[in-house]
Each structure stands twice: as C-alpha cells, then as structure tokens.
Amino acid sequence: MQYIVADLEWNGAYSKKAHGYFNEIIEIGAVKLSERLDMVDTFHVVIKPVVSRKLTRLVSDLTNITGEELEDGTTFAAAAEEWRRWVGEEESILLTWSTTDLSVLLENYRFHLKCDRIPFMTKYADLQAYVQKHNALGNAGQQVGLARACEALGVCDEGLEQHRALDDSRMTAMIAQKTIEWTAFSPFVRTADKAFYDRLNFKPYYIRDAESPLIARQHWRFRCPACGRALRNRKEWRFYNQAFWAEMVCRTCDKSYTARAQFRKKFDSVEVKRKLTEKLADDKKTKSEERTTV
C-alpha cells in the first residue's frame, strides 16, 4: 500500500463548452509515500490551458506561473496518462489538503476526457479534515490552510514555494509523515465506490419550497426574546435572497419582528439558519440568530 499526496493549481474561466465557470488545471504536483510514510518519488507536470490562455490576476500573483511555462506545457490527457503510469498498480490512498482539489480534478476529467471517475483512485482521504480533528487545529467549521498547519505542527517549509503544486504537495506529504497514525487515520479513508462519487458530485442547494418535507415544522416557529412566548405571523412566508422571510408579532409584549429562515440541502443533512430582528420605531434593531444542521 502507498500514499499519493497531490496538489493542483488551476485557472478559473468562463467556458461555453462547460456551460459556465470552469476551473482548468494548469499544474499537478504529487509525492509518493510508502506504507511506512517514507518518500519514494515525486511527480510534476505543467498543463497548457485550452479554455483561457490568460491567467487571472489572482492565479498569476499567487503561483508566479508564467505564460512561457504554460506554452511549453502538455495537454491534460497526456498529463493524466503520465500521472496514472507514475502511480502504478500498487494499492494507493490519494491524499489532498481538503476536498477542493479532488472536486476540481474530477471536473477536469469530465471536461477533457468525458470520464466521471478518477481511474487510478481506489481510496481517498482528506488530510486536512484528519489533521484538523486529530491535532485540534482551528475552529470547527473553519478550514485551516496548508501554511498555517505547517507552522502549527512545526513542519519546515523553508525553500518551498507556496501555491506551486509540487512544493505544496511536499508540504502536505511532510504533514502526513508527522501526523498519520493508522488507528486514528483509517476512519478518514474512503473507498472510491458509487456512494463516494454520489457524495462528491452532490451540489448543495437552497430549498425554495415552503412545503418541502425536508423542512421540520419547528423551524418555522419563533419565540419572543423578551417574554419567551410564541410569535404569530402577520403575513405569509415569502422567499427571496435564498431565504424565507416573514413579519411576526408578540401579542404579549406588543413587539414586531422580521424573521428569516434559510434551508440549505447538503448530501445527508439540511443546514438551517434562522434570524430574528426586532423592528423598532427609531430604526435601532436587535438580532437573535440560530444555526443548526439536521
């Protein structure tokens, strides 16, 4: 068994062929680690873009990739085949720092090769999620960046250039070497089967139908922050700006409120955000917020 630690750089551009915004990979870097987490080999390739030959200012500033480098780059198809051969036939676990790179990689396989699977990937693990939980880095719900993780874990990134695929994959590999303990790490390893791809391909969306069975009745109910009694609707809920809104009143306190309820469907849950704003005559407002995932 081996670990393939990968990092990508990409350029965002609008594509008619992709029917929208497309993140085109321009660089792939990878490190191969043995089962004992020893470094075995590295892989690096620059890819000549076809969607947009011009890098965005952000990508250009972050990566320092030049137009000359891209002009000398290979095609995505050639890069993908070269990468597959480099990975080899040994059982592998693909590691990336968060799932963003994985989603972009699959997006490029679909666009360039009409393939809805990453051929060499049989197992996958999000190293960022593991490290953040196992080492208690950052706050829940807030991803820790690669550079910050290196600093917090004492991983030396001297001489390595951030936002270049090979150097970022080297930093990620050093974090893997320092933190992976199989008993703790194994629950983060996913088999790349149909269920895995179903989850990866799922696009979260905001629920627009107030009658949706995904919305629990209690999420429409608000209580007065002053007295705790149930508020009554003055008007029906209406949907705009990705959320439901309603005017509500407390008959006991004679206070008026604006209630906001937002429901975002994720793969296996519904994220609920609720906010209550008191309506005051002098335009001063007080707010009460609640966020839950069900």
Contacts in CASP RR format, 6 or more apart in sequence:
PFRMAT RR
TARGET T0000
AUTHOR 0000-0000-0000
METHOD contacts of the structure
MODEL  1
MQYIVADLEWNGAYSKKAHGYFNEIIEIGAVKLSERLDMVDTFHVVIKPV
VSRKLTRLVSDLTNITGEELEDGTTFAAAAEEWRRWVGEEESILLTWSTT
DLSVLLENYRFHLKCDRIPFMTKYADLQAYVQKHNALGNAGQQVGLARAC
EALGVCDEGLEQHRALDDSRMTAMIAQKTIEWTAFSPFVRTADKAFYDRL
NFKPYYIRDAESPLIARQHWRFRCPACGRALRNRKEWRFYNQAFWAEMVC
RTCDKSYTARAQFRKKFDSVEVKRKLTEKLADDKKTKSEERTTV
1 35 0 8 1.000
1 90 0 8 1.000
1 91 0 8 1.000
1 92 0 8 1.000
1 93 0 8 1.000
2 32 0 8 1.000
2 33 0 8 1.000
2 34 0 8 1.000
2 35 0 8 1.000
2 40 0 8 1.000
2 90 0 8 1.000
2 91 0 8 1.000
2 92 0 8 1.000
2 93 0 8 1.000
3 32 0 8 1.000
3 33 0 8 1.000
3 34 0 8 1.000
3 35 0 8 1.000
3 37 0 8 1.000
3 92 0 8 1.000
3 93 0 8 1.000
3 95 0 8 1.000
3 173 0 8 1.000
3 176 0 8 1.000
4 30 0 8 1.000
4 31 0 8 1.000
4 32 0 8 1.000
4 33 0 8 1.000
4 87 0 8 1.000
4 92 0 8 1.000
4 93 0 8 1.000
4 94 0 8 1.000
4 95 0 8 1.000
4 120 0 8 1.000
5 30 0 8 1.000
5 31 0 8 1.000
5 32 0 8 1.000
5 33 0 8 1.000
5 95 0 8 1.000
5 96 0 8 1.000
5 127 0 8 1.000
5 169 0 8 1.000
5 172 0 8 1.000
5 173 0 8 1.000
5 176 0 8 1.000
6 28 0 8 1.000
6 29 0 8 1.000
6 30 0 8 1.000
6 94 0 8 1.000
6 95 0 8 1.000
6 96 0 8 1.000
6 101 0 8 1.000
6 105 0 8 1.000
6 169 0 8 1.000
7 28 0 8 1.000
7 29 0 8 1.000
7 30 0 8 1.000
7 96 0 8 1.000
7 97 0 8 1.000
7 101 0 8 1.000
7 165 0 8 1.000
7 166 0 8 1.000
7 168 0 8 1.000
7 169 0 8 1.000
7 172 0 8 1.000
8 25 0 8 1.000
8 27 0 8 1.000
8 28 0 8 1.000
8 29 0 8 1.000
8 101 0 8 1.000
8 104 0 8 1.000
8 105 0 8 1.000
8 165 0 8 1.000
9 25 0 8 1.000
9 26 0 8 1.000
9 27 0 8 1.000
9 59 0 8 1.000
9 63 0 8 1.000
9 65 0 8 1.000
9 163 0 8 1.000
9 164 0 8 1.000
9 165 0 8 1.000
10 23 0 8 1.000
10 24 0 8 1.000
10 25 0 8 1.000
10 26 0 8 1.000
10 59 0 8 1.000
10 104 0 8 1.000
10 108 0 8 1.000
11 23 0 8 1.000
11 24 0 8 1.000
11 26 0 8 1.000
11 49 0 8 1.000
11 51 0 8 1.000
11 52 0 8 1.000
11 55 0 8 1.000
11 56 0 8 1.000
11 59 0 8 1.000
12 21 0 8 1.000
12 22 0 8 1.000
12 23 0 8 1.000
12 24 0 8 1.000
12 51 0 8 1.000
12 52 0 8 1.000
12 56 0 8 1.000
12 59 0 8 1.000
13 21 0 8 1.000
13 22 0 8 1.000
13 24 0 8 1.000
13 49 0 8 1.000
13 51 0 8 1.000
13 52 0 8 1.000
13 56 0 8 1.000
14 20 0 8 1.000
14 21 0 8 1.000
14 22 0 8 1.000
14 52 0 8 1.000
15 21 0 8 1.000
15 22 0 8 1.000
15 24 0 8 1.000
15 51 0 8 1.000
15 52 0 8 1.000
15 111 0 8 1.000
17 51 0 8 1.000
17 111 0 8 1.000
18 51 0 8 1.000
18 111 0 8 1.000
22 51 0 8 1.000
22 107 0 8 1.000
22 111 0 8 1.000
23 104 0 8 1.000
23 107 0 8 1.000
23 108 0 8 1.000
24 49 0 8 1.000
24 50 0 8 1.000
24 51 0 8 1.000
24 52 0 8 1.000
24 108 0 8 1.000
24 111 0 8 1.000
25 47 0 8 1.000
25 76 0 8 1.000
25 104 0 8 1.000
25 105 0 8 1.000
25 108 0 8 1.000
26 46 0 8 1.000
26 47 0 8 1.000
26 49 0 8 1.000
26 55 0 8 1.000
26 59 0 8 1.000
26 65 0 8 1.000
26 70 0 8 1.000
27 44 0 8 1.000
27 45 0 8 1.000
27 46 0 8 1.000
27 47 0 8 1.000
27 63 0 8 1.000
27 65 0 8 1.000
27 164 0 8 1.000
27 165 0 8 1.000
28 43 0 8 1.000
28 44 0 8 1.000
28 45 0 8 1.000
28 47 0 8 1.000
28 79 0 8 1.000
28 83 0 8 1.000
28 165 0 8 1.000
29 42 0 8 1.000
29 43 0 8 1.000
29 44 0 8 1.000
29 45 0 8 1.000
29 165 0 8 1.000
29 166 0 8 1.000
29 168 0 8 1.000
29 169 0 8 1.000
30 42 0 8 1.000
30 43 0 8 1.000
30 44 0 8 1.000
30 83 0 8 1.000
30 86 0 8 1.000
30 166 0 8 1.000
30 169 0 8 1.000
31 39 0 8 1.000
31 41 0 8 1.000
31 42 0 8 1.000
31 43 0 8 1.000
31 169 0 8 1.000
31 170 0 8 1.000
31 172 0 8 1.000
31 173 0 8 1.000
32 39 0 8 1.000
32 40 0 8 1.000
32 41 0 8 1.000
32 42 0 8 1.000
32 43 0 8 1.000
32 86 0 8 1.000
32 87 0 8 1.000
33 39 0 8 1.000
33 40 0 8 1.000
33 173 0 8 1.000
33 176 0 8 1.000
33 177 0 8 1.000
34 40 0 8 1.000
37 176 0 8 1.000
37 177 0 8 1.000
37 180 0 8 1.000
39 173 0 8 1.000
39 177 0 8 1.000
41 86 0 8 1.000
42 166 0 8 1.000
42 169 0 8 1.000
42 170 0 8 1.000
43 82 0 8 1.000
43 83 0 8 1.000
43 86 0 8 1.000
43 166 0 8 1.000
44 165 0 8 1.000
44 166 0 8 1.000
45 73 0 8 1.000
45 74 0 8 1.000
45 79 0 8 1.000
45 82 0 8 1.000
45 83 0 8 1.000
46 65 0 8 1.000
46 69 0 8 1.000
46 70 0 8 1.000
46 72 0 8 1.000
46 73 0 8 1.000
46 74 0 8 1.000
47 70 0 8 1.000
47 73 0 8 1.000
47 74 0 8 1.000
47 75 0 8 1.000
47 76 0 8 1.000
47 79 0 8 1.000
48 70 0 8 1.000
48 71 0 8 1.000
48 72 0 8 1.000
48 73 0 8 1.000
48 74 0 8 1.000
48 75 0 8 1.000
49 70 0 8 1.000
50 75 0 8 1.000
53 70 0 8 1.000
55 63 0 8 1.000
55 65 0 8 1.000
55 67 0 8 1.000
55 70 0 8 1.000
59 65 0 8 1.000
62 163 0 8 1.000
63 163 0 8 1.000
63 164 0 8 1.000
64 161 0 8 1.000
64 163 0 8 1.000
64 164 0 8 1.000
65 164 0 8 1.000
74 82 0 8 1.000
75 112 0 8 1.000
76 108 0 8 1.000
76 112 0 8 1.000
76 113 0 8 1.000
77 112 0 8 1.000
77 113 0 8 1.000
80 109 0 8 1.000
80 112 0 8 1.000
80 113 0 8 1.000
80 119 0 8 1.000
83 120 0 8 1.000
84 119 0 8 1.000
84 120 0 8 1.000
87 120 0 8 1.000
88 120 0 8 1.000
91 122 0 8 1.000
91 123 0 8 1.000
92 120 0 8 1.000
92 121 0 8 1.000
92 122 0 8 1.000
92 123 0 8 1.000
93 123 0 8 1.000
93 124 0 8 1.000
93 125 0 8 1.000
93 189 0 8 1.000
94 102 0 8 1.000
94 118 0 8 1.000
94 120 0 8 1.000
94 121 0 8 1.000
94 123 0 8 1.000
94 124 0 8 1.000
94 125 0 8 1.000
95 124 0 8 1.000
95 125 0 8 1.000
95 126 0 8 1.000
95 127 0 8 1.000
95 172 0 8 1.000
95 176 0 8 1.000
96 102 0 8 1.000
96 124 0 8 1.000
96 126 0 8 1.000
96 127 0 8 1.000
96 128 0 8 1.000
96 172 0 8 1.000
97 127 0 8 1.000
97 128 0 8 1.000
97 145 0 8 1.000
97 146 0 8 1.000
97 149 0 8 1.000
97 168 0 8 1.000
97 172 0 8 1.000
98 126 0 8 1.000
98 128 0 8 1.000
98 129 0 8 1.000
98 143 0 8 1.000
99 126 0 8 1.000
99 200 0 8 1.000
102 118 0 8 1.000
102 124 0 8 1.000
102 126 0 8 1.000
102 200 0 8 1.000
103 200 0 8 1.000
105 118 0 8 1.000
106 116 0 8 1.000
106 117 0 8 1.000
106 118 0 8 1.000
106 200 0 8 1.000
106 201 0 8 1.000
109 115 0 8 1.000
109 116 0 8 1.000
109 117 0 8 1.000
109 118 0 8 1.000
110 116 0 8 1.000
116 197 0 8 1.000
116 201 0 8 1.000
117 192 0 8 1.000
117 197 0 8 1.000
118 192 0 8 1.000
121 192 0 8 1.000
122 191 0 8 1.000
122 192 0 8 1.000
123 189 0 8 1.000
123 190 0 8 1.000
123 191 0 8 1.000
123 192 0 8 1.000
124 189 0 8 1.000
124 190 0 8 1.000
124 192 0 8 1.000
124 196 0 8 1.000
125 185 0 8 1.000
125 188 0 8 1.000
125 189 0 8 1.000
125 190 0 8 1.000
126 188 0 8 1.000
127 172 0 8 1.000
127 175 0 8 1.000
127 176 0 8 1.000
128 143 0 8 1.000
128 144 0 8 1.000
128 145 0 8 1.000
128 146 0 8 1.000
128 149 0 8 1.000
129 188 0 8 1.000
130 179 0 8 1.000
130 180 0 8 1.000
130 184 0 8 1.000
130 185 0 8 1.000
130 188 0 8 1.000
131 137 0 8 1.000
131 144 0 8 1.000
131 149 0 8 1.000
131 153 0 8 1.000
131 175 0 8 1.000
131 179 0 8 1.000
132 138 0 8 1.000
132 143 0 8 1.000
132 144 0 8 1.000
132 149 0 8 1.000
134 179 0 8 1.000
134 181 0 8 1.000
134 184 0 8 1.000
134 185 0 8 1.000
135 152 0 8 1.000
135 153 0 8 1.000
135 179 0 8 1.000
137 144 0 8 1.000
137 148 0 8 1.000
137 149 0 8 1.000
137 152 0 8 1.000
137 153 0 8 1.000
138 144 0 8 1.000
144 152 0 8 1.000
146 162 0 8 1.000
146 168 0 8 1.000
146 171 0 8 1.000
146 172 0 8 1.000
146 175 0 8 1.000
147 157 0 8 1.000
147 162 0 8 1.000
147 171 0 8 1.000
149 155 0 8 1.000
149 175 0 8 1.000
150 156 0 8 1.000
150 157 0 8 1.000
150 171 0 8 1.000
150 174 0 8 1.000
150 175 0 8 1.000
153 175 0 8 1.000
153 178 0 8 1.000
153 179 0 8 1.000
154 178 0 8 1.000
155 171 0 8 1.000
155 174 0 8 1.000
155 175 0 8 1.000
155 178 0 8 1.000
156 174 0 8 1.000
157 167 0 8 1.000
157 171 0 8 1.000
159 167 0 8 1.000
160 167 0 8 1.000
160 168 0 8 1.000
160 170 0 8 1.000
160 171 0 8 1.000
161 167 0 8 1.000
162 168 0 8 1.000
162 171 0 8 1.000
190 196 0 8 1.000
198 267 0 8 1.000
199 267 0 8 1.000
199 268 0 8 1.000
202 266 0 8 1.000
202 267 0 8 1.000
204 264 0 8 1.000
204 265 0 8 1.000
204 266 0 8 1.000
204 267 0 8 1.000
205 264 0 8 1.000
205 265 0 8 1.000
206 242 0 8 1.000
206 243 0 8 1.000
206 262 0 8 1.000
206 263 0 8 1.000
206 264 0 8 1.000
206 265 0 8 1.000
207 214 0 8 1.000
207 215 0 8 1.000
207 263 0 8 1.000
207 264 0 8 1.000
207 265 0 8 1.000
207 270 0 8 1.000
208 239 0 8 1.000
210 237 0 8 1.000
210 239 0 8 1.000
210 244 0 8 1.000
212 263 0 8 1.000
214 263 0 8 1.000
214 265 0 8 1.000
214 270 0 8 1.000
215 263 0 8 1.000
215 270 0 8 1.000
216 294 0 8 1.000
219 261 0 8 1.000
219 263 0 8 1.000
219 272 0 8 1.000
219 274 0 8 1.000
220 237 0 8 1.000
220 261 0 8 1.000
221 230 0 8 1.000
221 231 0 8 1.000
222 230 0 8 1.000
222 231 0 8 1.000
222 248 0 8 1.000
222 257 0 8 1.000
222 259 0 8 1.000
222 274 0 8 1.000
222 276 0 8 1.000
223 229 0 8 1.000
223 230 0 8 1.000
223 231 0 8 1.000
224 230 0 8 1.000
224 231 0 8 1.000
224 250 0 8 1.000
224 252 0 8 1.000
224 253 0 8 1.000
224 255 0 8 1.000
224 257 0 8 1.000
225 276 0 8 1.000
225 278 0 8 1.000
225 286 0 8 1.000
225 288 0 8 1.000
226 250 0 8 1.000
226 253 0 8 1.000
226 255 0 8 1.000
227 250 0 8 1.000
227 252 0 8 1.000
227 253 0 8 1.000
229 250 0 8 1.000
229 251 0 8 1.000
229 252 0 8 1.000
229 253 0 8 1.000
231 248 0 8 1.000
231 249 0 8 1.000
231 250 0 8 1.000
231 257 0 8 1.000
231 259 0 8 1.000
232 248 0 8 1.000
232 249 0 8 1.000
232 250 0 8 1.000
232 251 0 8 1.000
233 246 0 8 1.000
233 247 0 8 1.000
233 248 0 8 1.000
234 246 0 8 1.000
234 247 0 8 1.000
234 248 0 8 1.000
234 249 0 8 1.000
234 256 0 8 1.000
235 246 0 8 1.000
235 247 0 8 1.000
236 246 0 8 1.000
237 244 0 8 1.000
237 245 0 8 1.000
237 246 0 8 1.000
237 261 0 8 1.000
238 244 0 8 1.000
238 245 0 8 1.000
238 246 0 8 1.000
239 245 0 8 1.000
242 262 0 8 1.000
243 260 0 8 1.000
243 261 0 8 1.000
243 262 0 8 1.000
243 273 0 8 1.000
244 260 0 8 1.000
244 261 0 8 1.000
244 262 0 8 1.000
244 263 0 8 1.000
245 258 0 8 1.000
245 259 0 8 1.000
245 260 0 8 1.000
246 258 0 8 1.000
246 259 0 8 1.000
247 256 0 8 1.000
247 257 0 8 1.000
247 258 0 8 1.000
247 259 0 8 1.000
247 279 0 8 1.000
248 256 0 8 1.000
248 257 0 8 1.000
248 258 0 8 1.000
248 259 0 8 1.000
248 276 0 8 1.000
249 255 0 8 1.000
249 256 0 8 1.000
249 257 0 8 1.000
250 256 0 8 1.000
250 257 0 8 1.000
255 278 0 8 1.000
255 279 0 8 1.000
256 278 0 8 1.000
256 279 0 8 1.000
257 276 0 8 1.000
257 277 0 8 1.000
257 278 0 8 1.000
257 279 0 8 1.000
258 276 0 8 1.000
258 277 0 8 1.000
258 279 0 8 1.000
259 274 0 8 1.000
259 275 0 8 1.000
259 276 0 8 1.000
259 277 0 8 1.000
260 273 0 8 1.000
260 274 0 8 1.000
260 275 0 8 1.000
260 276 0 8 1.000
260 277 0 8 1.000
261 272 0 8 1.000
261 273 0 8 1.000
261 274 0 8 1.000
262 272 0 8 1.000
262 273 0 8 1.000
262 274 0 8 1.000
263 270 0 8 1.000
263 271 0 8 1.000
263 272 0 8 1.000
264 270 0 8 1.000
264 271 0 8 1.000
264 273 0 8 1.000
266 293 0 8 1.000
269 293 0 8 1.000
269 294 0 8 1.000
270 293 0 8 1.000
270 294 0 8 1.000
271 291 0 8 1.000
271 292 0 8 1.000
271 293 0 8 1.000
272 290 0 8 1.000
272 291 0 8 1.000
272 292 0 8 1.000
272 293 0 8 1.000
272 294 0 8 1.000
273 289 0 8 1.000
273 290 0 8 1.000
273 291 0 8 1.000
274 289 0 8 1.000
274 290 0 8 1.000
274 291 0 8 1.000
274 292 0 8 1.000
275 287 0 8 1.000
275 288 0 8 1.000
275 289 0 8 1.000
275 290 0 8 1.000
276 287 0 8 1.000
276 288 0 8 1.000
276 289 0 8 1.000
277 285 0 8 1.000
277 286 0 8 1.000
277 287 0 8 1.000
277 288 0 8 1.000
278 285 0 8 1.000
278 286 0 8 1.000
278 287 0 8 1.000
279 285 0 8 1.000
280 286 0 8 1.000
END
